[in-house]
């Protein structure tokens, strides 16, 4: 039975071969083309399967390489963030300096710019040190201001540094005038310890016509601070010593808690 099937299969193959050989050349070419189109996808699939391991080996990186790339990208990201922060800080400093120098051109006084380099840790709000000294022409009692208003006065000087006593320190008294109709005059003294932006303007006349928001400037008396330096604005006032004189609280224009650059006034 098995031999008979083999004979039949062999006969079928011989018959197909005879038929193919007897076909015209055009029909044979068409038949070959059709057979090739049937088996071509199978050949391509087999080739792709053989190439796939090589492609995977080229494209897949080791875990160490991936971690190295991630670490490099993280460092680059941190560096870019740091550069962005520095750029913002530089732009802000440039804007501040531009405003300061524009204000200097309009100021009637001779000024020299200084950087605040240190604060007294034992007396945080009352004194600062600046990076100018005797070699820059500084001496004691020169006024110190910002473009916002009065800051204080130079109290001691070395070759390259100077100490500045700020407004509100008991050792920095300032004669001041309220810019109102009666031009009330008083003395600026230390304020409260909780809010360093407030100082006391005392020894005003009992009839002083004070209102909130009135400007306070230096009077020019005392020989240290020239007249007309802005100090601040009146917050409120009260009668003292049974009406003998008036005290007023003044909010300073200059932010003494965030000083970075100041101007030293020269006569």
Secondary structure, DSSP 8 states (H G I E B T S, - for coil): -HHHHHHHHHHHHHHHHHHHHHS-HHHHHHHHHHHHHHHHHHHHHHHHHHHHHHHHHHH---HHHHHHHHHHHHHHHHHHHHHHHHHHHHHHHHHHHHHHHHHHHH-SSEEEEEEEEEE-TTSTTTEEEES--GGGT--TT-EEE-SSSEEEEEEEE-SS-EEEEETTSTT--EEEEE-STT--EEEEE---SS-TTEEEEEEEETT----TT-EEEE-STTSSS-TT-EEEEEEEEEEETTTTEEEEEEEESS-GGG--EEEEEE-
